[in-house]
Amino acid sequence: MANYFINTPGNTIRPNRTTAILRESKALEYHKSLSVYQPTPLVSLPALAQKYNVGNIYVKDESHRFGLNAFKGLGASYAIHKILERHPHIATFCTATDGNHGRAVAWACRMAHKKAVVFVPRDTTESRMKAIGNEGARVIKVDANYDETCAYAKAMCRKEGWQLVQDTAWEDYEEIPARIMAGYLTQFQEMEENLHSLPAPGIDIVFLQAGVGSWAGSAIWYYLNRYGNKRPGIVVIEPSEANGILASFKAGKRVNPDCSFETIMAGLNCGIPSLTAWDIIRNGVDVSMSVEDAFAEQAIRELYFPKGNDRRIVAGESGAGGLAGFIALVTTGDARALKEKLDINPTTNILFYNTEGATDEDSFNKIIGARP
């Protein structure tokens, strides 16, 4: 069964520079100005909901975003746009990545006619590196894990005079990660005429997968800011072997988890949570969970081989993370307290975000080929 922590959130937004940037964000307006902008589809899966005995299941499918096969272009493009408003002569941007963020930075730089240097950890697959390189970036593999690669990218930026665009925050590096988080708000605002209507959301529980937590933090800020105490229930999902948020909840502070960092959920394969995202997460999450890779594989197959008339959704290992957590929750027998906390029942409406498509085709094809 998944490991979990039941939180008692304050449901408050602490005023600071990050939350001010989120509140002032005009990301949707900016993204609508791009010729490639189209809102991503919101898919209803009634047959899957019937299988798991809940009211409705919805999936916001970010695999269609900007032709990048993932949502990360929202954050990278908006952050680079805001940086260039003040510093238009920057020539080179740099980042560390597990894959999707690096490709997004490279794509945004290409649109802005700037150079991109992308460092990737030792376990990054060739297909992910190729996708980044195809956007015009210089891609360099580092013999290090994700956190160490971030530190290396930071050092190289200081040495070479490049502009770092990292989606995790630390002391004295908070504004750019906040701009990235602000860019992510577009996908939540796109649903304000349906699931995110006022005065209350049309959903009961949201499952959010997390790596360093910047995207999850953006989502949680959105729900708290829009609904306050009337927000939906929020569950954060991580891989069992890269569970920095769960470990931080259990420790009562940000920590680097003691785990192997070996998981197929490459986009979630991160260590210590982002500083500013953690502050939002701990104040707005009901449950933190970690799940084994097998549940991600099952989730991918559930979406790719739909039941009844449900639409097929192509989800990558990280993209299926939220559904993986839900499946672990409702199909294993030792989570009674957690199920009671979330009150999952035959009328519950649940929202998932498919944050990436098949970004590693070899891995994806192996998983769907393993259908029982």
C-alpha positions as CSV (number, residue, x, y, z in Angstrom):
1,M,0.0,0.0,0.0
2,A,1.1,3.6,-0.5
3,N,2.7,5.4,2.4
4,Y,0.8,8.5,3.5
5,F,0.5,11.4,5.9
6,I,-2.8,12.9,6.9
7,N,-2.3,16.7,7.3
8,T,-4.2,19.3,9.2
9,P,-3.8,22.3,6.9
10,G,-4.3,25.9,8.0
11,N,-5.9,26.8,4.6
12,T,-4.1,30.1,4.6
13,I,-1.9,31.9,2.1
14,R,1.0,33.5,3.9
15,P,1.9,36.8,2.3
16,N,5.4,36.9,0.7
17,R,7.1,37.6,-2.6
18,T,6.0,34.3,-4.1
19,T,2.3,34.6,-3.3
20,A,2.3,38.3,-4.4
21,I,3.7,37.2,-7.8
22,L,1.0,34.5,-8.1
23,R,-1.7,37.0,-7.2
24,E,-0.5,39.5,-9.7
25,S,0.0,37.0,-12.5
26,K,-1.3,37.7,-16.0
27,A,-0.1,34.4,-17.4
28,L,-3.4,33.5,-19.1
29,E,-3.4,36.8,-20.9
30,Y,0.2,36.3,-22.0
31,H,-0.4,32.7,-23.2
32,K,-3.4,33.8,-25.2
33,S,-1.2,36.2,-27.1
34,L,0.9,33.3,-28.4
35,S,0.0,32.0,-31.9
36,V,0.3,28.4,-30.6
37,Y,-2.1,28.8,-27.7
38,Q,-5.1,26.5,-27.4
39,P,-6.7,25.5,-24.1
40,T,-6.0,21.8,-23.3
41,P,-9.0,19.4,-23.2
42,L,-10.9,18.5,-20.1
43,V,-12.0,14.9,-20.5
44,S,-14.8,13.1,-18.7
45,L,-14.3,9.4,-18.1
46,P,-17.7,8.0,-16.9
47,A,-16.8,4.3,-17.5
48,L,-13.7,4.6,-15.4
49,A,-15.7,6.4,-12.7
50,Q,-18.2,3.5,-12.7
51,K,-15.4,1.0,-12.4
52,Y,-14.0,2.6,-9.3
53,N,-17.5,3.4,-7.9
54,V,-17.2,7.2,-7.8
55,G,-19.5,10.0,-9.2
56,N,-17.3,11.4,-12.0
57,I,-13.7,11.3,-13.1
58,Y,-12.2,14.2,-15.1
59,V,-8.8,14.5,-16.6
60,K,-7.2,17.8,-17.7
61,D,-5.0,16.6,-20.5
62,E,-1.8,18.6,-20.7
63,S,-0.2,16.3,-23.2
64,H,-1.6,18.7,-25.9
65,R,0.1,21.8,-24.6
66,F,2.1,23.8,-27.2
67,G,3.1,20.6,-29.0
68,L,5.5,19.9,-26.1
69,N,3.7,16.8,-24.8
70,A,3.6,18.4,-21.3
71,F,2.5,21.4,-19.3
72,K,5.9,22.8,-18.5
73,G,5.9,25.3,-21.4
74,L,3.4,27.4,-19.4
75,G,5.8,28.1,-16.7
76,A,9.0,28.4,-18.7
77,S,7.5,30.7,-21.3
78,Y,6.0,33.1,-18.8
79,A,9.1,33.3,-16.6
80,I,11.4,33.9,-19.6
81,H,8.9,36.5,-20.9
82,K,9.0,38.4,-17.6
83,I,12.8,38.2,-17.3
84,L,13.2,39.6,-20.8
85,E,10.8,42.5,-20.1
86,R,13.4,43.8,-17.6
87,H,16.6,42.3,-19.1
88,P,16.1,42.1,-22.9
89,H,19.9,41.6,-23.7
90,I,20.3,38.3,-21.9
91,A,21.8,35.9,-24.4
92,T,21.7,32.5,-22.7
93,F,19.4,30.8,-20.3
94,C,20.3,27.7,-18.4
95,T,18.4,25.1,-16.3
96,A,18.7,21.6,-14.8
97,T,15.9,19.2,-15.6
98,D,14.6,15.6,-15.5
99,G,13.2,16.3,-19.0
100,N,10.0,18.3,-19.5
101,H,11.1,21.5,-17.9
102,G,14.3,21.5,-19.9
103,R,12.5,21.0,-23.1
104,A,10.1,23.8,-22.2
105,V,13.0,26.2,-21.4
106,A,14.6,25.3,-24.7
107,W,11.3,25.9,-26.6
108,A,10.7,29.2,-24.9
109,C,14.3,30.3,-25.7
110,R,13.9,29.4,-29.3
111,M,10.7,31.5,-29.5
112,A,12.6,34.4,-27.9
113,H,15.7,33.9,-30.2
114,K,17.9,33.1,-27.2
115,K,20.3,30.3,-26.5
116,A,19.6,27.5,-24.0
117,V,21.9,25.3,-22.0
118,V,20.3,22.3,-20.3
119,F,22.0,20.0,-17.7
120,V,20.3,16.7,-17.1
121,P,21.0,14.1,-14.3
122,R,22.8,10.8,-14.9
123,D,19.6,8.7,-15.3
124,T,18.0,10.8,-18.0
125,T,17.1,8.8,-21.1
126,E,18.5,9.4,-24.5
127,S,14.9,10.1,-25.8
128,R,14.4,12.9,-23.3
129,M,17.7,14.4,-24.1
130,K,17.0,14.2,-27.8
131,A,13.6,16.0,-27.3
132,I,15.4,18.8,-25.5
133,G,18.1,19.1,-28.1
134,N,15.5,19.2,-30.9
135,E,14.3,22.5,-29.5
136,G,17.7,23.9,-30.1
137,A,19.3,23.6,-26.7
138,R,22.8,22.4,-25.8
139,V,22.2,19.4,-23.6
140,I,24.8,18.2,-21.1
141,K,24.5,15.1,-18.9
142,V,26.0,15.4,-15.4
143,D,27.1,12.4,-13.3
144,A,24.8,13.4,-10.5
145,N,21.2,13.1,-9.2
146,Y,18.6,15.9,-9.7
147,D,19.5,18.0,-6.7
148,E,23.2,17.8,-7.5
149,T,22.5,18.7,-11.1
150,C,20.6,21.8,-10.0
151,A,23.6,22.9,-7.9
152,Y,25.9,22.3,-10.8
153,A,23.7,24.4,-13.1
154,K,23.7,27.2,-10.6
155,A,27.5,27.1,-10.4
156,M,27.9,27.1,-14.2
157,C,25.5,30.1,-14.5
158,R,27.7,32.1,-12.1
159,K,30.8,31.1,-14.0
160,E,29.5,31.7,-17.5
161,G,27.2,34.6,-16.9
162,W,24.1,32.7,-18.0
163,Q,20.6,33.3,-16.6
164,L,19.4,30.4,-14.4
165,V,15.7,29.5,-15.0
166,Q,15.1,26.8,-12.3
167,D,11.6,25.6,-11.2
168,T,12.7,25.0,-7.6
169,A,13.3,27.8,-5.1
170,W,16.0,28.1,-2.4
171,E,17.2,30.9,-0.1
172,D,17.9,34.0,-2.3
173,Y,16.5,32.4,-5.4
174,E,12.7,32.7,-5.2
175,E,11.4,35.2,-7.8
176,I,12.1,33.2,-11.0
177,P,10.6,30.0,-9.6
178,A,7.6,32.1,-8.5
179,R,7.2,33.4,-12.1
180,I,7.3,29.7,-13.3
181,M,4.6,28.9,-10.8
182,A,2.6,31.9,-12.0
183,G,2.7,30.6,-15.5
184,Y,1.2,27.3,-14.5
185,L,-2.0,29.1,-13.3
186,T,-3.2,29.3,-16.9
187,Q,-4.3,25.6,-16.9
188,F,-6.4,26.1,-13.8
189,Q,-8.0,29.3,-15.0
190,E,-9.0,27.6,-18.3
191,M,-11.5,25.6,-16.3
192,E,-13.3,28.5,-14.6
193,E,-16.4,28.2,-16.8
194,N,-16.9,24.5,-15.8
195,L,-15.2,22.7,-13.0
196,H,-13.8,25.8,-11.4
197,S,-16.9,27.9,-11.3
198,L,-18.0,29.9,-8.3
199,P,-19.1,29.9,-5.5
200,A,-17.9,26.3,-5.2
201,P,-15.9,24.0,-7.4
202,G,-17.7,21.2,-9.3
203,I,-15.2,18.7,-7.9
204,D,-14.7,17.2,-4.5
205,I,-11.1,15.9,-4.6
206,V,-8.1,16.9,-6.7
207,F,-5.1,14.5,-7.0
208,L,-1.8,16.4,-7.7
209,Q,1.5,14.6,-8.5
210,A,4.6,16.4,-7.3
211,G,8.3,16.5,-7.9
212,V,9.9,19.5,-6.2
213,G,6.4,20.8,-5.7
214,S,6.3,24.0,-7.8
215,W,3.4,22.8,-10.0
216,A,1.5,21.3,-7.0
217,G,2.1,24.5,-5.0
218,S,0.7,26.6,-7.9
219,A,-2.4,24.5,-8.0
220,I,-2.9,24.6,-4.2
221,W,-2.4,28.4,-4.2
222,Y,-5.1,28.6,-6.9
223,Y,-7.6,26.5,-5.0
224,L,-7.0,28.4,-1.7
225,N,-7.1,31.8,-3.4
226,R,-10.3,31.0,-5.3
227,Y,-12.3,29.0,-2.7
228,G,-10.7,29.5,0.7
229,N,-12.2,26.9,3.1
230,K,-14.6,25.8,0.4
231,R,-11.8,24.4,-1.7
232,P,-11.8,20.7,-2.9
233,G,-9.9,18.1,-1.0
234,I,-6.3,18.0,-2.1
235,V,-4.0,14.9,-2.3
236,V,-0.4,15.1,-3.3
237,I,1.2,12.0,-4.9
238,E,4.9,11.2,-5.2
239,P,6.9,8.1,-6.2
240,S,7.9,5.9,-3.2
241,E,11.6,6.3,-4.2
242,A,11.5,10.1,-4.5
243,N,9.1,11.3,-1.8
244,G,10.6,14.6,-0.5
245,I,7.2,16.1,0.3
246,L,6.0,13.1,2.3
247,A,9.3,12.9,4.1
248,S,9.1,16.6,4.9
249,F,5.6,16.3,6.3
250,K,6.7,13.4,8.5
251,A,9.8,15.4,9.6
252,G,7.8,18.7,10.2
253,K,10.3,20.5,7.9
254,R,11.8,20.4,4.5
255,V,14.2,17.4,4.2
256,N,15.9,15.4,1.5
257,P,14.2,12.0,1.5
258,D,16.2,8.8,2.3
259,C,15.3,6.8,-0.8
260,S,16.9,5.4,-3.9
261,F,15.7,8.0,-6.5
262,E,15.1,5.1,-8.8
263,T,11.6,5.4,-10.4
264,I,10.0,5.4,-13.8
265,M,8.3,8.7,-12.9
266,A,11.2,10.7,-14.1
267,G,9.5,14.1,-13.9
268,L,8.8,13.5,-10.2
269,N,12.3,12.1,-9.4
270,C,13.4,15.0,-7.1
271,G,14.7,15.4,-3.6
272,I,14.1,18.3,-1.2
273,P,10.9,20.3,-2.0
274,S,11.1,23.8,-3.4
275,L,11.3,26.3,-0.5
276,T,8.4,28.5,-1.5
277,A,6.2,25.7,-2.8
278,W,6.6,23.8,0.5
279,D,5.2,26.7,2.4
280,I,2.0,26.6,0.3
281,I,1.8,22.9,0.2
282,R,1.9,22.4,4.0
283,N,-0.9,24.9,4.4
284,G,-3.2,23.5,1.8
285,V,-2.8,19.7,1.5
286,D,-5.1,17.2,3.1
287,V,-3.1,14.1,2.4
288,S,0.5,13.4,1.1
289,M,1.0,10.0,-0.4
290,S,3.8,8.0,-2.1
291,V,3.2,5.1,-4.4
292,E,5.1,2.4,-6.1
293,D,5.9,2.5,-9.9
294,A,3.5,-0.4,-10.5
295,F,0.5,1.9,-9.8
296,A,1.8,4.4,-12.4
297,E,2.0,1.6,-14.9
298,Q,-1.6,0.5,-14.1
299,A,-2.8,4.1,-14.4
300,I,-1.2,4.5,-17.8
301,R,-2.9,1.3,-19.0
302,E,-6.3,2.4,-17.6
303,L,-6.1,5.6,-19.6
304,Y,-4.7,4.1,-22.8
305,F,-7.1,1.1,-22.9
306,P,-10.3,2.9,-21.9
307,K,-13.5,1.3,-20.8
308,G,-16.8,1.7,-22.6
309,N,-17.0,4.9,-24.6
310,D,-14.3,6.8,-22.6
311,R,-11.8,8.7,-24.7
312,R,-8.2,7.3,-24.9
313,I,-5.7,9.4,-23.0
314,V,-1.9,9.0,-23.6
315,A,-0.2,9.6,-20.3
316,G,3.4,9.3,-19.4
317,E,4.7,7.9,-16.2
318,S,4.6,11.2,-14.3
319,G,1.5,12.3,-16.1
320,A,-0.4,9.4,-14.6
321,G,0.9,10.0,-11.1
322,G,-2.3,11.4,-9.7
323,L,-4.4,8.5,-11.0
324,A,-1.8,6.1,-9.7
325,G,-2.3,7.5,-6.2
326,F,-6.1,7.2,-6.5
327,I,-5.8,3.6,-7.7
328,A,-3.5,2.7,-4.8
329,L,-5.9,4.3,-2.4
330,V,-9.1,2.6,-3.6
331,T,-7.7,-0.9,-4.4
332,T,-5.6,-1.7,-1.3
333,G,-7.1,-2.6,2.0
334,D,-5.0,-0.9,4.7
335,A,-6.0,2.8,4.1
336,R,-9.2,2.9,6.0
337,A,-8.4,6.1,7.9
338,L,-7.3,7.8,4.7
339,K,-10.4,6.8,2.8
340,E,-12.6,8.1,5.7
341,K,-10.6,11.4,5.7
342,L,-11.3,11.9,2.0
343,D,-14.9,10.6,2.1
344,I,-14.6,8.9,-1.3
345,N,-18.0,7.5,-2.1
346,P,-20.3,6.8,-5.2
347,T,-21.1,10.5,-5.6
348,T,-17.5,11.9,-5.3
349,N,-16.3,14.0,-8.3
350,I,-12.5,13.7,-8.8
351,L,-10.1,15.7,-11.0
352,F,-6.8,14.5,-12.3
353,Y,-4.2,16.3,-14.4
354,N,-2.3,14.4,-17.1
355,T,0.8,16.5,-16.9
356,E,2.7,14.7,-19.7
357,G,2.1,12.4,-22.6
358,A,4.5,9.6,-23.7
359,T,7.7,11.7,-23.2
360,D,9.7,8.5,-23.1
361,E,8.3,6.4,-25.9
362,D,10.4,3.3,-25.2
363,S,9.2,3.1,-21.6
364,F,5.6,3.9,-22.6
365,N,5.5,1.2,-25.2
366,K,6.9,-1.3,-22.8
367,I,4.2,-0.5,-20.3
368,I,1.2,-0.6,-22.7
369,G,2.7,-3.8,-24.2
370,A,2.5,-5.4,-20.8
371,R,-1.3,-5.2,-20.6
372,P,-2.6,-8.3,-18.8
